[in-house]
Amino acid sequence: MTMKTALETMSMDSIMRRWPETIPLILRHHMLCVGCPLAPFQTVAEACRDHGVDEARFVEDIRSVIGTKDSPG
């Protein structure tokens, strides 16, 4: 079992609110998190699992959008 980073344990809603520039990326991954009632409760790991998205790749893509200076963990 690997240790999750802060980003991976944040809710999808928190990510989209903190970094709205991630929304197009989330949509490109065909994730339905934008406007989803589960987004405030669903972590990145859970959303990736539920949408069949490779979590490591998704986290890497998110980090490239938000940069490292404002990235948690």
Biopython code that builds the backbone (N, CA, C, O; Angstrom):
import numpy as np
from Bio.PDB.StructureBuilder import StructureBuilder

atoms = [
    (1, "MET", "N", (0.848, -1.185, 0.000)),
    (1, "MET", "CA", (0.000, 0.000, 0.000)),
    (1, "MET", "C", (0.887, 1.238, 0.000)),
    (1, "MET", "O", (1.812, 1.346, 0.805)),
    (2, "THR", "N", (0.605, 2.161, -0.895)),
    (2, "THR", "CA", (1.413, 3.368, -0.977)),
    (2, "THR", "C", (0.763, 4.497, -0.197)),
    (2, "THR", "O", (-0.457, 4.542, -0.036)),
    (3, "MET", "N", (1.594, 5.401, 0.279)),
    (3, "MET", "CA", (1.077, 6.546, 1.019)),
    (3, "MET", "C", (0.507, 7.569, 0.030)),
    (3, "MET", "O", (1.147, 7.898, -0.968)),
    (4, "LYS", "N", (-0.680, 8.058, 0.312)),
    (4, "LYS", "CA", (-1.330, 9.036, -0.556)),
    (4, "LYS", "C", (-0.795, 10.430, -0.258)),
    (4, "LYS", "O", (-0.489, 10.760, 0.888)),
    (5, "THR", "N", (-0.688, 11.240, -1.299)),
    (5, "THR", "CA", (-0.284, 12.632, -1.114)),
    (5, "THR", "C", (-1.508, 13.449, -0.711)),
    (5, "THR", "O", (-2.641, 12.978, -0.808)),
    (6, "ALA", "N", (-1.273, 14.656, -0.265)),
    (6, "ALA", "CA", (-2.379, 15.540, 0.123)),
    (6, "ALA", "C", (-3.335, 15.747, -1.047)),
    (6, "ALA", "O", (-4.552, 15.776, -0.860)),
    (7, "LEU", "N", (-2.789, 15.890, -2.248)),
    (7, "LEU", "CA", (-3.639, 16.105, -3.417)),
    (7, "LEU", "C", (-4.577, 14.926, -3.643)),
    (7, "LEU", "O", (-5.752, 15.121, -3.955)),
    (8, "GLU", "N", (-4.081, 13.728, -3.491)),
    (8, "GLU", "CA", (-4.886, 12.533, -3.740)),
    (8, "GLU", "C", (-5.995, 12.345, -2.708)),
    (8, "GLU", "O", (-6.974, 11.646, -2.970)),
    (9, "THR", "N", (-5.852, 12.953, -1.556)),
    (9, "THR", "CA", (-6.869, 12.808, -0.519)),
    (9, "THR", "C", (-7.815, 14.001, -0.452)),
    (9, "THR", "O", (-8.765, 13.995, 0.331)),
    (10, "MET", "N", (-7.564, 15.024, -1.269)),
    (10, "MET", "CA", (-8.483, 16.171, -1.329)),
    (10, "MET", "C", (-9.750, 15.759, -2.062)),
    (10, "MET", "O", (-9.732, 14.844, -2.885)),
    (11, "SER", "N", (-10.838, 16.433, -1.762)),
    (11, "SER", "CA", (-12.064, 16.159, -2.516)),
    (11, "SER", "C", (-11.957, 16.801, -3.898)),
    (11, "SER", "O", (-11.247, 17.788, -4.090)),
    (12, "MET", "N", (-12.660, 16.233, -4.830)),
    (12, "MET", "CA", (-12.676, 16.789, -6.180)),
    (12, "MET", "C", (-13.233, 18.210, -6.165)),
    (12, "MET", "O", (-12.752, 19.078, -6.894)),
    (13, "ASP", "N", (-14.237, 18.442, -5.344)),
    (13, "ASP", "CA", (-14.818, 19.780, -5.224)),
    (13, "ASP", "C", (-13.775, 20.778, -4.725)),
    (13, "ASP", "O", (-13.680, 21.890, -5.246)),
    (14, "SER", "N", (-13.001, 20.389, -3.726)),
    (14, "SER", "CA", (-11.962, 21.275, -3.189)),
    (14, "SER", "C", (-10.933, 21.631, -4.251)),
    (14, "SER", "O", (-10.491, 22.776, -4.342)),
    (15, "ILE", "N", (-10.560, 20.658, -5.040)),
    (15, "ILE", "CA", (-9.583, 20.896, -6.105)),
    (15, "ILE", "C", (-10.135, 21.874, -7.132)),
    (15, "ILE", "O", (-9.453, 22.822, -7.521)),
    (16, "MET", "N", (-11.370, 21.645, -7.572)),
    (16, "MET", "CA", (-11.954, 22.520, -8.587)),
    (16, "MET", "C", (-12.169, 23.942, -8.060)),
    (16, "MET", "O", (-12.043, 24.905, -8.816)),
    (17, "ARG", "N", (-12.490, 24.080, -6.784)),
    (17, "ARG", "CA", (-12.674, 25.412, -6.201)),
    (17, "ARG", "C", (-11.338, 26.133, -6.000)),
    (17, "ARG", "O", (-11.227, 27.331, -6.262)),
    (18, "ARG", "N", (-10.337, 25.401, -5.537)),
    (18, "ARG", "CA", (-9.026, 26.011, -5.291)),
    (18, "ARG", "C", (-8.296, 26.322, -6.587)),
    (18, "ARG", "O", (-7.628, 27.349, -6.704)),
    (19, "TRP", "N", (-8.429, 25.424, -7.563)),
    (19, "TRP", "CA", (-7.756, 25.593, -8.852)),
    (19, "TRP", "C", (-8.767, 25.394, -9.982)),
    (19, "TRP", "O", (-8.815, 24.313, -10.568)),
    (20, "PRO", "N", (-9.568, 26.402, -10.300)),
    (20, "PRO", "CA", (-10.578, 26.250, -11.363)),
    (20, "PRO", "C", (-9.981, 25.888, -12.722)),
    (20, "PRO", "O", (-10.677, 25.366, -13.593)),
    (21, "GLU", "N", (-8.713, 26.161, -12.893)),
    (21, "GLU", "CA", (-8.053, 25.809, -14.153)),
    (21, "GLU", "C", (-7.942, 24.292, -14.334)),
    (21, "GLU", "O", (-7.562, 23.832, -15.411)),
    (22, "THR", "N", (-8.267, 23.511, -13.302)),
    (22, "THR", "CA", (-8.245, 22.048, -13.429)),
    (22, "THR", "C", (-9.520, 21.503, -14.079)),
    (22, "THR", "O", (-9.542, 20.357, -14.527)),
    (23, "ILE", "N", (-10.563, 22.300, -14.132)),
    (23, "ILE", "CA", (-11.846, 21.809, -14.657)),
    (23, "ILE", "C", (-11.731, 21.281, -16.088)),
    (23, "ILE", "O", (-12.232, 20.190, -16.359)),
    (24, "PRO", "N", (-11.085, 22.014, -17.031)),
    (24, "PRO", "CA", (-10.959, 21.434, -18.373)),
    (24, "PRO", "C", (-10.208, 20.100, -18.387)),
    (24, "PRO", "O", (-10.533, 19.210, -19.174)),
    (25, "LEU", "N", (-9.213, 19.966, -17.522)),
    (25, "LEU", "CA", (-8.472, 18.713, -17.439)),
    (25, "LEU", "C", (-9.377, 17.581, -16.947)),
    (25, "LEU", "O", (-9.353, 16.476, -17.488)),
    (26, "ILE", "N", (-10.159, 17.865, -15.936)),
    (26, "ILE", "CA", (-11.090, 16.867, -15.400)),
    (26, "ILE", "C", (-12.064, 16.427, -16.488)),
    (26, "ILE", "O", (-12.354, 15.238, -16.620)),
    (27, "LEU", "N", (-12.559, 17.363, -17.250)),
    (27, "LEU", "CA", (-13.479, 17.038, -18.344)),
    (27, "LEU", "C", (-12.774, 16.248, -19.447)),
    (27, "LEU", "O", (-13.370, 15.342, -20.029)),
    (28, "ARG", "N", (-11.511, 16.578, -19.744)),
    (28, "ARG", "CA", (-10.754, 15.825, -20.758)),
    (28, "ARG", "C", (-10.568, 14.365, -20.361)),
    (28, "ARG", "O", (-10.465, 13.490, -21.221)),
    (29, "HIS", "N", (-10.526, 14.107, -19.064)),
    (29, "HIS", "CA", (-10.406, 12.730, -18.572)),
    (29, "HIS", "C", (-11.777, 12.045, -18.516)),
    (29, "HIS", "O", (-11.898, 10.927, -18.015)),
    (30, "HIS", "N", (-12.791, 12.716, -19.026)),
    (30, "HIS", "CA", (-14.163, 12.175, -19.074)),
    (30, "HIS", "C", (-14.706, 11.877, -17.680)),
    (30, "HIS", "O", (-15.457, 10.922, -17.480)),
    (31, "MET", "N", (-14.311, 12.716, -16.720)),
    (31, "MET", "CA", (-14.817, 12.582, -15.361)),
    (31, "MET", "C", (-16.000, 13.533, -15.208)),
    (31, "MET", "O", (-15.962, 14.662, -15.698)),
    (32, "LEU", "N", (-17.028, 13.083, -14.541)),
    (32, "LEU", "CA", (-18.271, 13.843, -14.429)),
    (32, "LEU", "C", (-18.368, 14.608, -13.110)),
    (32, "LEU", "O", (-19.463, 14.827, -12.592)),
    (33, "CYS", "N", (-17.221, 15.011, -12.573)),
    (33, "CYS", "CA", (-17.167, 15.637, -11.248)),
    (33, "CYS", "C", (-17.727, 17.055, -11.211)),
    (33, "CYS", "O", (-18.211, 17.502, -10.171)),
    (34, "VAL", "N", (-17.668, 17.755, -12.318)),
    (34, "VAL", "CA", (-18.156, 19.134, -12.361)),
    (34, "VAL", "C", (-19.675, 19.112, -12.167)),
    (34, "VAL", "O", (-20.411, 18.580, -12.998)),
    (35, "GLY", "N", (-20.124, 19.694, -11.068)),
    (35, "GLY", "CA", (-21.550, 19.731, -10.763)),
    (35, "GLY", "C", (-22.094, 18.470, -10.105)),
    (35, "GLY", "O", (-23.284, 18.401, -9.797)),
    (36, "CYS", "N", (-21.252, 17.484, -9.889)),
    (36, "CYS", "CA", (-21.703, 16.234, -9.283)),
    (36, "CYS", "C", (-21.941, 16.429, -7.784)),
    (36, "CYS", "O", (-21.109, 17.034, -7.108)),
    (37, "PRO", "N", (-23.053, 15.931, -7.256)),
    (37, "PRO", "CA", (-23.313, 16.076, -5.822)),
    (37, "PRO", "C", (-22.337, 15.283, -4.943)),
    (37, "PRO", "O", (-22.258, 15.524, -3.739)),
    (38, "LEU", "N", (-21.604, 14.349, -5.529)),
    (38, "LEU", "CA", (-20.620, 13.587, -4.758)),
    (38, "LEU", "C", (-19.259, 14.273, -4.693)),
    (38, "LEU", "O", (-18.432, 13.908, -3.858)),
    (39, "ALA", "N", (-19.009, 15.252, -5.549)),
    (39, "ALA", "CA", (-17.693, 15.896, -5.634)),
    (39, "ALA", "C", (-17.175, 16.436, -4.302)),
    (39, "ALA", "O", (-15.971, 16.356, -4.061)),
    (40, "PRO", "N", (-18.032, 16.987, -3.413)),
    (40, "PRO", "CA", (-17.494, 17.465, -2.130)),
    (40, "PRO", "C", (-17.015, 16.340, -1.215)),
    (40, "PRO", "O", (-16.287, 16.589, -0.254)),
    (41, "PHE", "N", (-17.411, 15.129, -1.501)),
    (41, "PHE", "CA", (-17.102, 14.002, -0.630)),
    (41, "PHE", "C", (-16.128, 13.002, -1.248)),
    (41, "PHE", "O", (-15.549, 12.177, -0.541)),
    (42, "GLN", "N", (-15.949, 13.076, -2.559)),
    (42, "GLN", "CA", (-15.168, 12.079, -3.274)),
    (42, "GLN", "C", (-13.727, 12.549, -3.452)),
    (42, "GLN", "O", (-13.478, 13.636, -3.975)),
    (43, "THR", "N", (-12.781, 11.720, -3.010)),
    (43, "THR", "CA", (-11.368, 12.048, -3.170)),
    (43, "THR", "C", (-10.935, 11.800, -4.620)),
    (43, "THR", "O", (-11.657, 11.187, -5.406)),
    (44, "VAL", "N", (-9.755, 12.288, -4.944)),
    (44, "VAL", "CA", (-9.183, 12.039, -6.263)),
    (44, "VAL", "C", (-9.082, 10.536, -6.508)),
    (44, "VAL", "O", (-9.443, 10.041, -7.576)),
    (45, "ALA", "N", (-8.588, 9.824, -5.504)),
    (45, "ALA", "CA", (-8.439, 8.364, -5.651)),
    (45, "ALA", "C", (-9.777, 7.700, -5.940)),
    (45, "ALA", "O", (-9.868, 6.835, -6.812)),
    (46, "GLU", "N", (-10.812, 8.099, -5.214)),
    (46, "GLU", "CA", (-12.138, 7.504, -5.421)),
    (46, "GLU", "C", (-12.711, 7.876, -6.788)),
    (46, "GLU", "O", (-13.288, 7.031, -7.472)),
    (47, "ALA", "N", (-12.553, 9.122, -7.180)),
    (47, "ALA", "CA", (-13.072, 9.572, -8.480)),
    (47, "ALA", "C", (-12.370, 8.833, -9.614)),
    (47, "ALA", "O", (-13.011, 8.403, -10.573)),
    (48, "CYS", "N", (-11.062, 8.689, -9.501)),
    (48, "CYS", "CA", (-10.325, 7.957, -10.543)),
    (48, "CYS", "C", (-10.797, 6.510, -10.623)),
    (48, "CYS", "O", (-11.020, 5.983, -11.714)),
    (49, "ARG", "N", (-10.947, 5.881, -9.484)),
    (49, "ARG", "CA", (-11.421, 4.497, -9.456)),
    (49, "ARG", "C", (-12.812, 4.391, -10.092)),
    (49, "ARG", "O", (-13.051, 3.515, -10.923)),
    (50, "ASP", "N", (-13.718, 5.278, -9.702)),
    (50, "ASP", "CA", (-15.094, 5.214, -10.196)),
    (50, "ASP", "C", (-15.218, 5.525, -11.684)),
    (50, "ASP", "O", (-16.140, 5.050, -12.346)),
    (51, "HIS", "N", (-14.283, 6.328, -12.213)),
    (51, "HIS", "CA", (-14.336, 6.694, -13.632)),
    (51, "HIS", "C", (-13.373, 5.875, -14.495)),
    (51, "HIS", "O", (-13.303, 6.079, -15.707)),
    (52, "GLY", "N", (-12.636, 4.955, -13.882)),
    (52, "GLY", "CA", (-11.698, 4.128, -14.636)),
    (52, "GLY", "C", (-10.514, 4.917, -15.175)),
    (52, "GLY", "O", (-9.997, 4.610, -16.249)),
    (53, "VAL", "N", (-10.085, 5.929, -14.434)),
    (53, "VAL", "CA", (-8.973, 6.781, -14.851)),
    (53, "VAL", "C", (-7.730, 6.361, -14.074)),
    (53, "VAL", "O", (-7.800, 6.091, -12.875)),
    (54, "ASP", "N", (-6.593, 6.308, -14.763)),
    (54, "ASP", "CA", (-5.331, 5.980, -14.106)),
    (54, "ASP", "C", (-4.984, 7.095, -13.110)),
    (54, "ASP", "O", (-4.735, 8.236, -13.498)),
    (55, "GLU", "N", (-4.975, 6.744, -11.845)),
    (55, "GLU", "CA", (-4.790, 7.740, -10.781)),
    (55, "GLU", "C", (-3.436, 8.428, -10.850)),
    (55, "GLU", "O", (-3.353, 9.648, -10.706)),
    (56, "ALA", "N", (-2.379, 7.663, -11.067)),
    (56, "ALA", "CA", (-1.038, 8.256, -11.119)),
    (56, "ALA", "C", (-0.942, 9.271, -12.253)),
    (56, "ALA", "O", (-0.392, 10.358, -12.074)),
    (57, "ARG", "N", (-1.470, 8.920, -13.402)),
    (57, "ARG", "CA", (-1.441, 9.829, -14.561)),
    (57, "ARG", "C", (-2.287, 11.069, -14.283)),
    (57, "ARG", "O", (-1.876, 12.185, -14.599)),
    (58, "PHE", "N", (-3.462, 10.879, -13.695)),
    (58, "PHE", "CA", (-4.354, 11.996, -13.397)),
    (58, "PHE", "C", (-3.693, 12.960, -12.414)),
    (58, "PHE", "O", (-3.727, 14.173, -12.620)),
    (59, "VAL", "N", (-3.099, 12.436, -11.359)),
    (59, "VAL", "CA", (-2.424, 13.286, -10.375)),
    (59, "VAL", "C", (-1.266, 14.043, -11.024)),
    (59, "VAL", "O", (-1.052, 15.222, -10.745)),
    (60, "GLU", "N", (-0.532, 13.364, -11.881)),
    (60, "GLU", "CA", (0.562, 14.016, -12.608)),
    (60, "GLU", "C", (0.013, 15.160, -13.471)),
    (60, "GLU", "O", (0.584, 16.250, -13.499)),
    (61, "ASP", "N", (-1.088, 14.907, -14.167)),
    (61, "ASP", "CA", (-1.699, 15.943, -15.007)),
    (61, "ASP", "C", (-2.193, 17.122, -14.169)),
    (61, "ASP", "O", (-2.003, 18.279, -14.546)),
    (62, "ILE", "N", (-2.822, 16.828, -13.040)),
    (62, "ILE", "CA", (-3.301, 17.895, -12.151)),
    (62, "ILE", "C", (-2.121, 18.732, -11.676)),
    (62, "ILE", "O", (-2.178, 19.961, -11.703)),
    (63, "ARG", "N", (-1.056, 18.072, -11.241)),
    (63, "ARG", "CA", (0.132, 18.799, -10.764)),
    (63, "ARG", "C", (0.721, 19.688, -11.857)),
    (63, "ARG", "O", (1.204, 20.784, -11.573)),
    (64, "SER", "N", (0.684, 19.225, -13.095)),
    (64, "SER", "CA", (1.231, 20.044, -14.181)),
    (64, "SER", "C", (0.366, 21.283, -14.428)),
    (64, "SER", "O", (0.875, 22.317, -14.860)),
    (65, "VAL", "N", (-0.925, 21.184, -14.159)),
    (65, "VAL", "CA", (-1.817, 22.328, -14.332)),
    (65, "VAL", "C", (-1.669, 23.322, -13.185)),
    (65, "VAL", "O", (-1.611, 24.530, -13.415)),
    (66, "ILE", "N", (-1.608, 22.828, -11.964)),
    (66, "ILE", "CA", (-1.577, 23.737, -10.821)),
    (66, "ILE", "C", (-0.165, 24.190, -10.468)),
    (66, "ILE", "O", (0.001, 25.143, -9.706)),
    (67, "GLY", "N", (0.842, 23.535, -11.002)),
    (67, "GLY", "CA", (2.224, 23.889, -10.672)),
    (67, "GLY", "C", (2.611, 23.335, -9.317)),
    (67, "GLY", "O", (1.784, 22.750, -8.617)),
    (68, "THR", "N", (3.840, 23.514, -8.956)),
    (68, "THR", "CA", (4.324, 22.933, -7.713)),
    (68, "THR", "C", (4.291, 23.905, -6.537)),
    (68, "THR", "O", (4.228, 23.460, -5.391)),
    (69, "LYS", "N", (4.330, 25.213, -6.779)),
    (69, "LYS", "CA", (4.411, 26.146, -5.663)),
    (69, "LYS", "C", (3.124, 26.191, -4.851)),
    (69, "LYS", "O", (3.163, 26.492, -3.657)),
    (70, "ASP", "N", (1.979, 25.898, -5.476)),
    (70, "ASP", "CA", (0.701, 25.941, -4.760)),
    (70, "ASP", "C", (0.119, 24.548, -4.566)),
    (70, "ASP", "O", (-1.047, 24.390, -4.205)),
    (71, "SER", "N", (0.946, 23.548, -4.811)),
    (71, "SER", "CA", (0.488, 22.171, -4.732)),
    (71, "SER", "C", (0.597, 21.638, -3.302)),
    (71, "SER", "O", (1.638, 21.790, -2.663)),
    (72, "PRO", "N", (-0.473, 21.015, -2.797)),
    (72, "PRO", "CA", (-0.381, 20.425, -1.458)),
    (72, "PRO", "C", (0.446, 19.153, -1.492)),
    (72, "PRO", "O", (0.474, 18.439, -2.494)),
    (73, "GLY", "N", (1.112, 18.883, -0.395)),
    (73, "GLY", "CA", (1.849, 17.619, -0.216)),
    (73, "GLY", "C", (2.745, 17.316, -1.307)),
    (73, "GLY", "O", (3.422, 16.288, -1.282)),
]
sb = StructureBuilder()
sb.init_structure("model")
sb.init_model(0)
sb.init_chain("A")
sb.init_seg("    ")
for serial, (resi, resn, name, xyz) in enumerate(atoms, 1):
    if name == "N":
        sb.init_residue(resn, " ", resi, " ")
    sb.init_atom(name, np.array(xyz, "f"), 0.0, 1.0, " ", f" {name:<3s}", serial, name[0])
structure = sb.get_structure()
